Amino acid sequence: MGDRSSLGMGTNVRAAGGTIRMGAGSTVAQYGVLVAANHVVRPGEPRFHVRWDEERHGIEIGSNVWVGAHCVILPGSVIGDDAVIAAGSVVRGTVPPGEIWGGVPARKIKSIGEA
């Protein structure tokens, strides 16, 4: 975690052997979920206590990022510097720097500075 970064109350952080990086001045608001690895689900295997995927893709959150309340950030996600993620969003993939994303799944709403 970078300088002046913060995790809100009730945020669930699960590195599960992967890495979670968060740049300076970034915030994940209350009840966010950061999961750096996923479960492996195979036909015929039990669904209870499913083991972790060994690839462990990790999460990268840039500097000066605001992740709203109740967001889920999935393995392999990269959120660029100065981005904003709207409350309740699910991020899977890459959010470019300076963009506002929201929804399930999260999509670009607009670039910061657009009218």
PyMOL commands that place a pseudoatom at each C-alpha (Angstrom):
pseudoatom trace, name=CA, resn=MET, resi=1, chain=A, elem=C, hetatm=0, pos=[0.000, 0.000, 0.000]
pseudoatom trace, name=CA, resn=GLY, resi=2, chain=A, elem=C, hetatm=0, pos=[1.300, 3.402, -0.997]
pseudoatom trace, name=CA, resn=ASP, resi=3, chain=A, elem=C, hetatm=0, pos=[1.568, 6.469, 1.209]
pseudoatom trace, name=CA, resn=ARG, resi=4, chain=A, elem=C, hetatm=0, pos=[-1.782, 8.046, 2.155]
pseudoatom trace, name=CA, resn=SER, resi=5, chain=A, elem=C, hetatm=0, pos=[-3.742, 5.088, 0.748]
pseudoatom trace, name=CA, resn=SER, resi=6, chain=A, elem=C, hetatm=0, pos=[-6.625, 3.617, 2.739]
pseudoatom trace, name=CA, resn=LEU, resi=7, chain=A, elem=C, hetatm=0, pos=[-9.091, 0.759, 2.994]
pseudoatom trace, name=CA, resn=GLY, resi=8, chain=A, elem=C, hetatm=0, pos=[-12.582, 1.523, 4.258]
pseudoatom trace, name=CA, resn=MET, resi=9, chain=A, elem=C, hetatm=0, pos=[-14.338, -0.254, 7.093]
pseudoatom trace, name=CA, resn=GLY, resi=10, chain=A, elem=C, hetatm=0, pos=[-15.263, -3.851, 6.297]
pseudoatom trace, name=CA, resn=THR, resi=11, chain=A, elem=C, hetatm=0, pos=[-13.084, -4.119, 3.183]
pseudoatom trace, name=CA, resn=ASN, resi=12, chain=A, elem=C, hetatm=0, pos=[-12.290, -7.767, 2.406]
pseudoatom trace, name=CA, resn=VAL, resi=13, chain=A, elem=C, hetatm=0, pos=[-8.738, -8.297, 1.096]
pseudoatom trace, name=CA, resn=ARG, resi=14, chain=A, elem=C, hetatm=0, pos=[-7.891, -11.809, -0.136]
pseudoatom trace, name=CA, resn=ALA, resi=15, chain=A, elem=C, hetatm=0, pos=[-4.481, -12.121, -1.710]
pseudoatom trace, name=CA, resn=ALA, resi=16, chain=A, elem=C, hetatm=0, pos=[-4.764, -15.948, -1.643]
pseudoatom trace, name=CA, resn=GLY, resi=17, chain=A, elem=C, hetatm=0, pos=[-1.082, -16.229, -2.514]
pseudoatom trace, name=CA, resn=GLY, resi=18, chain=A, elem=C, hetatm=0, pos=[-1.315, -13.528, -5.184]
pseudoatom trace, name=CA, resn=THR, resi=19, chain=A, elem=C, hetatm=0, pos=[-0.327, -9.881, -4.929]
pseudoatom trace, name=CA, resn=ILE, resi=20, chain=A, elem=C, hetatm=0, pos=[-2.403, -6.780, -4.368]
pseudoatom trace, name=CA, resn=ARG, resi=21, chain=A, elem=C, hetatm=0, pos=[-0.667, -3.473, -5.011]
pseudoatom trace, name=CA, resn=MET, resi=22, chain=A, elem=C, hetatm=0, pos=[-2.174, -0.079, -4.293]
pseudoatom trace, name=CA, resn=GLY, resi=23, chain=A, elem=C, hetatm=0, pos=[-0.512, 3.229, -5.158]
pseudoatom trace, name=CA, resn=ALA, resi=24, chain=A, elem=C, hetatm=0, pos=[-0.156, 6.418, -3.143]
pseudoatom trace, name=CA, resn=GLY, resi=25, chain=A, elem=C, hetatm=0, pos=[-3.260, 8.392, -2.274]
pseudoatom trace, name=CA, resn=SER, resi=26, chain=A, elem=C, hetatm=0, pos=[-5.705, 5.662, -3.336]
pseudoatom trace, name=CA, resn=THR, resi=27, chain=A, elem=C, hetatm=0, pos=[-8.833, 4.659, -1.439]
pseudoatom trace, name=CA, resn=VAL, resi=28, chain=A, elem=C, hetatm=0, pos=[-11.082, 1.613, -1.428]
pseudoatom trace, name=CA, resn=ALA, resi=29, chain=A, elem=C, hetatm=0, pos=[-14.294, 2.698, 0.328]
pseudoatom trace, name=CA, resn=GLN, resi=30, chain=A, elem=C, hetatm=0, pos=[-16.214, 0.625, 2.866]
pseudoatom trace, name=CA, resn=TYR, resi=31, chain=A, elem=C, hetatm=0, pos=[-17.121, -2.990, 2.172]
pseudoatom trace, name=CA, resn=GLY, resi=32, chain=A, elem=C, hetatm=0, pos=[-14.998, -3.329, -0.952]
pseudoatom trace, name=CA, resn=VAL, resi=33, chain=A, elem=C, hetatm=0, pos=[-13.742, -6.767, -1.979]
pseudoatom trace, name=CA, resn=LEU, resi=34, chain=A, elem=C, hetatm=0, pos=[-10.264, -7.290, -3.449]
pseudoatom trace, name=CA, resn=VAL, resi=35, chain=A, elem=C, hetatm=0, pos=[-9.610, -10.881, -4.555]
pseudoatom trace, name=CA, resn=ALA, resi=36, chain=A, elem=C, hetatm=0, pos=[-6.233, -11.642, -6.176]
pseudoatom trace, name=CA, resn=ALA, resi=37, chain=A, elem=C, hetatm=0, pos=[-6.945, -15.268, -7.111]
pseudoatom trace, name=CA, resn=ASN, resi=38, chain=A, elem=C, hetatm=0, pos=[-9.956, -17.269, -8.200]
pseudoatom trace, name=CA, resn=HIS, resi=39, chain=A, elem=C, hetatm=0, pos=[-11.286, -20.737, -7.481]
pseudoatom trace, name=CA, resn=VAL, resi=40, chain=A, elem=C, hetatm=0, pos=[-10.847, -23.617, -9.904]
pseudoatom trace, name=CA, resn=VAL, resi=41, chain=A, elem=C, hetatm=0, pos=[-14.133, -25.278, -10.833]
pseudoatom trace, name=CA, resn=ARG, resi=42, chain=A, elem=C, hetatm=0, pos=[-13.980, -28.541, -12.747]
pseudoatom trace, name=CA, resn=PRO, resi=43, chain=A, elem=C, hetatm=0, pos=[-16.750, -30.924, -13.832]
pseudoatom trace, name=CA, resn=GLY, resi=44, chain=A, elem=C, hetatm=0, pos=[-17.378, -33.671, -11.298]
pseudoatom trace, name=CA, resn=GLU, resi=45, chain=A, elem=C, hetatm=0, pos=[-15.475, -31.978, -8.461]
pseudoatom trace, name=CA, resn=PRO, resi=46, chain=A, elem=C, hetatm=0, pos=[-17.264, -30.837, -5.302]
pseudoatom trace, name=CA, resn=ARG, resi=47, chain=A, elem=C, hetatm=0, pos=[-18.155, -27.144, -5.087]
pseudoatom trace, name=CA, resn=PHE, resi=48, chain=A, elem=C, hetatm=0, pos=[-17.535, -26.869, -1.346]
pseudoatom trace, name=CA, resn=HIS, resi=49, chain=A, elem=C, hetatm=0, pos=[-13.959, -25.947, -0.366]
pseudoatom trace, name=CA, resn=VAL, resi=50, chain=A, elem=C, hetatm=0, pos=[-12.900, -25.583, -3.998]
pseudoatom trace, name=CA, resn=ARG, resi=51, chain=A, elem=C, hetatm=0, pos=[-9.139, -25.000, -4.258]
pseudoatom trace, name=CA, resn=TRP, resi=52, chain=A, elem=C, hetatm=0, pos=[-7.540, -21.766, -5.526]
pseudoatom trace, name=CA, resn=ASP, resi=53, chain=A, elem=C, hetatm=0, pos=[-6.376, -21.351, -9.102]
pseudoatom trace, name=CA, resn=GLU, resi=54, chain=A, elem=C, hetatm=0, pos=[-2.590, -21.686, -9.006]
pseudoatom trace, name=CA, resn=GLU, resi=55, chain=A, elem=C, hetatm=0, pos=[-2.072, -18.858, -11.533]
pseudoatom trace, name=CA, resn=ARG, resi=56, chain=A, elem=C, hetatm=0, pos=[-2.938, -16.126, -8.991]
pseudoatom trace, name=CA, resn=HIS, resi=57, chain=A, elem=C, hetatm=0, pos=[-3.229, -13.117, -11.293]
pseudoatom trace, name=CA, resn=GLY, resi=58, chain=A, elem=C, hetatm=0, pos=[-3.112, -10.379, -8.650]
pseudoatom trace, name=CA, resn=ILE, resi=59, chain=A, elem=C, hetatm=0, pos=[-4.547, -6.857, -8.609]
pseudoatom trace, name=CA, resn=GLU, resi=60, chain=A, elem=C, hetatm=0, pos=[-2.873, -3.522, -9.400]
pseudoatom trace, name=CA, resn=ILE, resi=61, chain=A, elem=C, hetatm=0, pos=[-4.483, -0.277, -8.238]
pseudoatom trace, name=CA, resn=GLY, resi=62, chain=A, elem=C, hetatm=0, pos=[-2.636, 2.855, -9.343]
pseudoatom trace, name=CA, resn=SER, resi=63, chain=A, elem=C, hetatm=0, pos=[-2.086, 6.128, -7.500]
pseudoatom trace, name=CA, resn=ASN, resi=64, chain=A, elem=C, hetatm=0, pos=[-4.862, 8.603, -6.674]
pseudoatom trace, name=CA, resn=VAL, resi=65, chain=A, elem=C, hetatm=0, pos=[-7.591, 6.022, -7.424]
pseudoatom trace, name=CA, resn=TRP, resi=66, chain=A, elem=C, hetatm=0, pos=[-11.005, 6.099, -5.765]
pseudoatom trace, name=CA, resn=VAL, resi=67, chain=A, elem=C, hetatm=0, pos=[-12.868, 2.779, -5.562]
pseudoatom trace, name=CA, resn=GLY, resi=68, chain=A, elem=C, hetatm=0, pos=[-16.414, 3.373, -4.317]
pseudoatom trace, name=CA, resn=ALA, resi=69, chain=A, elem=C, hetatm=0, pos=[-18.269, 1.463, -1.604]
pseudoatom trace, name=CA, resn=HIS, resi=70, chain=A, elem=C, hetatm=0, pos=[-19.263, -2.168, -2.153]
pseudoatom trace, name=CA, resn=CYS, resi=71, chain=A, elem=C, hetatm=0, pos=[-17.068, -2.657, -5.246]
pseudoatom trace, name=CA, resn=VAL, resi=72, chain=A, elem=C, hetatm=0, pos=[-15.563, -6.011, -6.189]
pseudoatom trace, name=CA, resn=ILE, resi=73, chain=A, elem=C, hetatm=0, pos=[-12.146, -6.027, -7.867]
pseudoatom trace, name=CA, resn=LEU, resi=74, chain=A, elem=C, hetatm=0, pos=[-11.456, -9.418, -9.464]
pseudoatom trace, name=CA, resn=PRO, resi=75, chain=A, elem=C, hetatm=0, pos=[-8.153, -11.207, -10.175]
pseudoatom trace, name=CA, resn=GLY, resi=76, chain=A, elem=C, hetatm=0, pos=[-6.059, -9.788, -12.994]
pseudoatom trace, name=CA, resn=SER, resi=77, chain=A, elem=C, hetatm=0, pos=[-7.583, -6.321, -12.730]
pseudoatom trace, name=CA, resn=VAL, resi=78, chain=A, elem=C, hetatm=0, pos=[-5.418, -3.252, -13.319]
pseudoatom trace, name=CA, resn=ILE, resi=79, chain=A, elem=C, hetatm=0, pos=[-6.817, 0.165, -12.413]
pseudoatom trace, name=CA, resn=GLY, resi=80, chain=A, elem=C, hetatm=0, pos=[-4.792, 3.074, -13.801]
pseudoatom trace, name=CA, resn=ASP, resi=81, chain=A, elem=C, hetatm=0, pos=[-3.750, 6.226, -11.959]
pseudoatom trace, name=CA, resn=ASP, resi=82, chain=A, elem=C, hetatm=0, pos=[-6.441, 8.849, -11.280]
pseudoatom trace, name=CA, resn=ALA, resi=83, chain=A, elem=C, hetatm=0, pos=[-9.322, 6.469, -12.112]
pseudoatom trace, name=CA, resn=VAL, resi=84, chain=A, elem=C, hetatm=0, pos=[-12.667, 6.351, -10.280]
pseudoatom trace, name=CA, resn=ILE, resi=85, chain=A, elem=C, hetatm=0, pos=[-14.777, 3.210, -9.839]
pseudoatom trace, name=CA, resn=ALA, resi=86, chain=A, elem=C, hetatm=0, pos=[-18.459, 3.889, -9.069]
pseudoatom trace, name=CA, resn=ALA, resi=87, chain=A, elem=C, hetatm=0, pos=[-20.024, 2.328, -5.966]
pseudoatom trace, name=CA, resn=GLY, resi=88, chain=A, elem=C, hetatm=0, pos=[-21.270, -1.240, -6.372]
pseudoatom trace, name=CA, resn=SER, resi=89, chain=A, elem=C, hetatm=0, pos=[-19.225, -1.973, -9.500]
pseudoatom trace, name=CA, resn=VAL, resi=90, chain=A, elem=C, hetatm=0, pos=[-17.496, -5.230, -10.421]
pseudoatom trace, name=CA, resn=VAL, resi=91, chain=A, elem=C, hetatm=0, pos=[-14.133, -4.713, -12.139]
pseudoatom trace, name=CA, resn=ARG, resi=92, chain=A, elem=C, hetatm=0, pos=[-12.510, -7.420, -14.221]
pseudoatom trace, name=CA, resn=GLY, resi=93, chain=A, elem=C, hetatm=0, pos=[-9.749, -6.330, -16.568]
pseudoatom trace, name=CA, resn=THR, resi=94, chain=A, elem=C, hetatm=0, pos=[-8.026, -3.019, -17.246]
pseudoatom trace, name=CA, resn=VAL, resi=95, chain=A, elem=C, hetatm=0, pos=[-9.335, 0.431, -16.366]
pseudoatom trace, name=CA, resn=PRO, resi=96, chain=A, elem=C, hetatm=0, pos=[-7.206, 3.076, -18.140]
pseudoatom trace, name=CA, resn=PRO, resi=97, chain=A, elem=C, hetatm=0, pos=[-5.831, 6.060, -16.207]
pseudoatom trace, name=CA, resn=GLY, resi=98, chain=A, elem=C, hetatm=0, pos=[-8.132, 9.041, -15.703]
pseudoatom trace, name=CA, resn=GLU, resi=99, chain=A, elem=C, hetatm=0, pos=[-11.412, 7.270, -16.473]
pseudoatom trace, name=CA, resn=ILE, resi=100, chain=A, elem=C, hetatm=0, pos=[-14.630, 6.798, -14.503]
pseudoatom trace, name=CA, resn=TRP, resi=101, chain=A, elem=C, hetatm=0, pos=[-16.044, 3.275, -14.674]
pseudoatom trace, name=CA, resn=GLY, resi=102, chain=A, elem=C, hetatm=0, pos=[-19.183, 1.752, -13.173]
pseudoatom trace, name=CA, resn=GLY, resi=103, chain=A, elem=C, hetatm=0, pos=[-21.651, -1.099, -13.391]
pseudoatom trace, name=CA, resn=VAL, resi=104, chain=A, elem=C, hetatm=0, pos=[-21.762, -4.885, -13.336]
pseudoatom trace, name=CA, resn=PRO, resi=105, chain=A, elem=C, hetatm=0, pos=[-19.571, -5.596, -15.157]
pseudoatom trace, name=CA, resn=ALA, resi=106, chain=A, elem=C, hetatm=0, pos=[-17.843, -2.212, -14.936]
pseudoatom trace, name=CA, resn=ARG, resi=107, chain=A, elem=C, hetatm=0, pos=[-17.656, -0.203, -18.167]
pseudoatom trace, name=CA, resn=LYS, resi=108, chain=A, elem=C, hetatm=0, pos=[-16.352, 3.232, -19.036]
pseudoatom trace, name=CA, resn=ILE, resi=109, chain=A, elem=C, hetatm=0, pos=[-18.762, 6.025, -18.110]
pseudoatom trace, name=CA, resn=LYS, resi=110, chain=A, elem=C, hetatm=0, pos=[-16.509, 8.888, -19.174]
pseudoatom trace, name=CA, resn=SER, resi=111, chain=A, elem=C, hetatm=0, pos=[-13.020, 10.310, -18.887]
pseudoatom trace, name=CA, resn=ILE, resi=112, chain=A, elem=C, hetatm=0, pos=[-12.318, 12.630, -15.977]
pseudoatom trace, name=CA, resn=GLY, resi=113, chain=A, elem=C, hetatm=0, pos=[-12.662, 16.177, -17.282]
pseudoatom trace, name=CA, resn=GLU, resi=114, chain=A, elem=C, hetatm=0, pos=[-15.353, 15.347, -19.891]
pseudoatom trace, name=CA, resn=ALA, resi=115, chain=A, elem=C, hetatm=0, pos=[-18.528, 17.400, -19.625]
for i in range(1, 115): cmd.bond("trace and resi %d" % i, "trace and resi %d" % (i + 1))
show_as sticks, trace
zoom trace
